[in-house]
Every structure is written in C-alpha cells, then in structure tokens.
Amino acid sequence: MNILCIGDVVGKPGRLALEGLLPGIKEEFKIEFVIVNAENAAGGSGLTSRIAKSLFDLGCDVLTMGDHVWDQKELEVCLEEAEHLIRPANFPPGAPGKGWCIKTSASGVKIGVVNVIGRVFMRYSVDCPFRSLETIAGQIRRETPNIIVDMHAETTSEKTAMGHFMDGRVSAIFGTHTHVQTADEKILPQGTAYITDLGMTGPYDSVIGQNKEKIIQRFLTSRPVRFNVAQGNVELHGAMIDLDERTGRARAITRIQRPFQVPEHQMVSTEN
C-alpha cells in the first residue's frame, strides 16, 4: 500500500495547497493513507480545532504536531477528543492529548502513527524520544507491524540516529520541523524508510514560511519582530512510502514536490 506523508503545513497558503493538490496526488500514486504535520497550519503557529476538522475533511487520516502544539490554547480540548490528532508522545505525563494512534485504512489495514519531538536545540524539556518511541513501537506491534513515525526535531544528527536506532522496528521515520526538504530518502538495511525532513507545504518565497523581510529585520537588529506568513511560490512537499503491509517493511520511498498557484480570489493577507 502507498502512504503519503506531508511536511509542515504553514498557514492558509499551505492549507490551500493541500486542498488543491491532495486529490490529484492521491489518484496519481494510488494513496490509501495520508499523514500530515499540522503544527503550523493556523497562521504559521499552532492549530485550531476548526482547521483540524477542515484538514480531516480534505482526506487526511492522521494529523501530527510538534513544538507549536501549545500555541493555540483552545486546541487542548481537541487534543483530548480527536481520535487521530496526536502530539509528541514524549511530553511529560499530564500533557493533554496522546502521542500515538492506530487507524484502519479504507482497505482494512491497521496503521500505527507515532509523533515524537527531539531534545537537541528544542525549546521544551521532554522525555527521551528514543526510549519513548522504543516502548510505544513495542505496544503497537502487538496489533500491527505497520508503524509510521514523525520525528519532529531540529538537528539532522538526532533524526538520523533515530532512524538507525529504530531500523527494522518501525516501517518509516520521517523528519519534520526544519521546513527544508532533505535529499536523503532511503530504505535502511532492516527495511525502514527514512528521510531527515519532509520539507514544508506553504510559501517558499520566504524564510521557512515566514515573511522574509521580517525575518531579515530580526537578524539585522536582534530585536523582537512580529512574524507573518508569506504568500509567494507555494508548494506541497512530502514523501510517498510503498509499504508491504504484511511485514511492515517499506519497499520504496519517493520524495514529492508540487507547486501550487493560489487563485487570485483566494489571495490572503499576511496575517493568515
């Protein structure tokens, strides 16, 4: 079966690209299951329950999060109630929501999805992502061998280490957070598909999705600047995983980059 994993959706431009491109990509690659990182979907910072619902309505099966999970306070209730919206599993006990889920595809295949967050250069003090994922993967394997992991982390070294650590014990590990797609997609020796970062679904005439002039001003002055989502050169980035659902091993991983022209009547202000 083919599973589509989509990198961080940024603001309204990213949501429009997902809406416009997802049906065609699903048809082209015969996609049966869609996983989307949505932690930047609300104005580039966090997620709201309304936007989460809209993404599920588009055909997303599981939404993952990251370090912006707490940016929209109202999402805490949604995290508790939504069955297939997950946040990093290695937040300390007591955090709202859950870090993994199992969903059955339309063809009847159970897919486990896990979200973990890295510790290197990240803003939260969290539990060890390696030991957390090792434990959770063991629990999921009692029900299904098909396990997809979103490793939301800053450094390539931490994500690469996780790939090797879990090789053969999960079906795929894809990195998110840096908003820059890497060109290192591969099948690891024990059958785990891996890519260090899926990239971003959003505006690429920007600095990782944000208005480039604002970001440059911040670097030049070292003073606080309010960031706004950029608008130009919108693209959808991600990867497609060809999975042997009987064994849980990946057969292939294919990077995806698709441009999207935002219709003029849907152009939005930089506040969205």
C-alpha positions in Angstrom: 0.0 0.0 0.0 1.1 3.6 -0.6 1.2 6.1 2.3 1.5 9.8 1.8 3.4 11.9 4.4 3.1 15.7 4.1 5.5 18.2 5.6 4.6 21.0 7.9 1.5 22.8 6.5 2.1 26.6 7.0 -0.8 29.0 7.3 -3.5 29.5 4.8 -1.2 29.2 1.7 -0.3 25.7 2.9 -3.9 24.7 3.6 -4.9 25.9 0.1 -2.1 23.9 -1.5 -3.2 20.8 0.4 -6.8 21.4 -0.7 -5.8 21.9 -4.3 -3.2 19.2 -4.7 -4.1 16.3 -2.4 -6.9 14.8 -4.6 -4.6 14.6 -7.6 -1.6 13.2 -5.7 -3.8 10.5 -4.1 -5.1 9.5 -7.5 -1.7 9.6 -9.2 0.1 7.4 -6.6 -3.0 5.4 -5.5 -2.6 6.7 -2.0 -4.5 4.8 0.7 -3.4 6.7 3.8 -2.4 10.3 4.5 -0.4 11.7 7.4 0.1 15.5 7.7 2.1 17.6 10.1 -0.3 20.4 11.0 1.6 22.2 13.8 1.9 25.4 11.7 -1.4 25.3 10.0 -3.1 28.2 12.0 -1.4 31.4 10.9 2.0 29.6 10.9 1.8 28.9 14.7 -0.2 26.0 16.1 -3.5 24.5 15.1 -7.2 25.2 15.9 -10.0 22.7 16.2 -11.7 24.3 13.2 -8.7 23.9 11.0 -8.1 20.4 12.2 -11.6 19.5 11.2 -11.1 21.0 7.8 -7.9 19.0 7.2 -9.6 15.8 8.2 -12.5 16.7 5.8 -9.9 17.0 3.0 -9.0 13.4 3.4 -6.1 13.5 6.0 -6.1 10.3 8.1 -3.8 11.4 10.9 -2.5 14.9 11.9 0.8 15.2 13.8 2.1 18.1 15.7 5.4 19.5 17.2 6.8 22.3 19.3 4.0 24.6 18.4 1.3 22.3 19.7 0.5 24.6 22.7 0.4 27.9 20.7 -3.4 27.8 20.3 -4.8 27.3 23.8 -8.2 26.0 22.5 -6.5 23.0 20.9 -6.0 21.3 24.2 -9.7 20.3 24.3 -9.4 19.0 20.7 -6.3 17.0 21.5 -8.3 15.2 24.2 -11.2 14.5 22.0 -9.9 13.9 18.5 -9.0 10.3 17.9 -6.5 10.8 15.1 -4.8 14.1 16.1 -1.6 13.4 18.0 1.1 15.5 19.7 4.7 14.5 20.6 4.5 11.3 22.7 7.5 12.2 24.9 6.0 15.2 26.6 5.9 14.5 30.3 2.9 12.7 31.8 -0.1 15.0 32.3 0.1 16.8 29.0 -3.2 17.0 27.1 -3.8 14.5 24.3 -1.9 11.4 23.2 1.3 10.7 21.2 0.2 7.8 19.0 -2.8 6.2 17.4 -3.8 3.3 15.3 -6.2 3.9 12.4 -7.6 1.4 9.9 -7.3 2.4 6.2 -10.1 2.1 3.7 -8.7 -1.2 2.6 -8.7 -2.6 6.1 -5.0 -2.3 7.0 -4.2 -1.0 10.5 -1.6 1.8 10.6 0.1 2.9 13.7 1.3 6.5 13.7 3.7 7.9 16.4 4.8 11.5 17.0 8.0 12.3 19.0 9.9 15.5 19.5 13.7 15.9 19.6 15.7 17.4 22.5 18.6 19.0 20.8 18.1 22.8 20.3 14.4 22.5 21.0 12.6 24.7 23.5 10.9 22.1 25.7 12.4 19.8 28.3 10.9 16.4 27.3 11.4 12.7 28.0 13.9 10.8 25.8 12.4 10.4 22.3 14.4 7.2 21.7 13.2 5.3 24.7 9.7 6.7 24.3 9.5 5.5 20.7 11.0 2.1 21.5 8.3 1.5 24.2 5.4 2.7 22.1 6.5 0.8 19.0 6.5 -2.4 21.0 3.0 -1.7 22.1 1.8 -1.0 18.6 3.4 -4.1 17.2 1.1 -6.3 19.3 -1.7 -5.1 17.0 0.0 -4.2 13.7 3.5 -4.3 12.1 2.8 -1.1 10.2 4.2 1.9 12.2 5.0 5.4 10.8 6.9 7.9 12.9 7.0 11.7 12.7 10.3 12.7 14.3 9.9 16.5 14.9 13.4 17.7 15.6 16.0 20.4 14.8 19.2 18.5 14.1 19.9 16.1 11.3 22.1 14.1 13.7 19.3 13.4 16.2 16.9 12.4 13.4 19.5 10.2 11.6 20.3 8.5 14.9 16.7 7.7 15.5 16.4 6.2 12.0 19.2 3.8 12.7 18.1 3.1 16.3 14.6 2.0 15.1 15.6 0.4 11.8 13.6 -2.8 11.4 11.3 -2.0 14.3 9.1 0.6 12.5 8.0 0.9 8.9 9.1 4.5 8.3 10.6 7.5 10.1 10.2 11.0 8.5 11.6 14.2 10.0 9.7 17.4 10.3 10.3 20.9 11.8 13.1 22.5 9.7 10.7 23.2 6.7 13.5 22.4 4.3 13.2 19.1 2.4 16.3 16.9 2.5 17.5 14.7 -0.4 18.5 11.6 1.7 15.4 9.4 1.3 16.4 5.8 1.6 15.4 2.3 2.8 17.6 1.5 5.8 19.2 -2.0 6.0 16.5 -3.6 8.1 13.6 -2.3 5.9 12.7 1.1 7.5 12.0 4.0 5.1 13.8 7.2 6.2 14.1 10.9 5.2 15.6 13.5 7.5 13.0 16.2 6.7 9.8 16.2 4.5 10.0 19.9 3.9 7.1 22.4 4.1 3.8 22.8 2.5 3.5 26.5 2.2 5.1 29.6 0.6 8.7 29.2 -0.5 9.4 32.9 -1.3 10.0 33.2 2.4 12.3 32.2 5.3 10.8 28.8 6.2 7.3 30.1 5.6 7.5 33.5 7.2 7.7 36.9 5.6 11.4 37.2 4.6 11.7 40.9 5.3 10.5 40.5 8.8 13.0 37.6 9.5 15.9 39.6 7.9 15.0 42.5 10.1 15.2 40.3 13.2 18.6 39.0 12.2 19.9 42.5 11.5 18.6 44.2 14.6 18.4 41.3 17.2 15.1 42.9 18.3 11.7 41.2 18.6 9.7 41.3 15.3 6.2 40.0 14.7 6.4 37.3 12.1 3.8 36.9 9.3 3.1 34.0 7.0 4.5 34.8 3.5 2.4 34.3 0.3 4.5 33.6 -2.7 5.7 30.5 -4.5 3.5 28.0 -2.7 4.5 24.3 -2.9 3.5 21.0 -1.3 6.4 18.9 -0.1 6.4 15.4 1.3 7.1 11.7 0.6 5.3 8.6 -0.5 6.1 5.3 1.2 5.4 2.0 -0.6 4.7 -0.3 2.3 4.4 -4.1 2.5 1.5 -4.2 4.9 2.0 -7.9 5.7 5.5 -7.4 7.1 5.5 -3.7 8.0 8.7 -3.2 5.9 9.0 -0.4 3.3 9.7 -1.2 -0.3 10.4 2.3 -1.5 10.3 6.0 -0.6 9.7 8.8 -3.1 10.1 12.5 -2.4 7.3 14.7 -3.6 7.5 18.4 -4.5 4.5 20.0 -6.2 4.0 23.8 -7.0 0.6 25.3 -6.4 -0.8 28.5 -7.9 -3.1 30.2 -5.4 -6.1 31.5 -7.2 -6.2 35.3 -7.2 -9.6 35.4 -5.5 -8.1 33.4 -2.6 -5.0 35.5 -2.0 -4.9 36.3 1.7 -3.3 38.9 3.9 0.0 38.2 5.6 -2.0 37.8 8.9 -3.4 34.4 7.9 
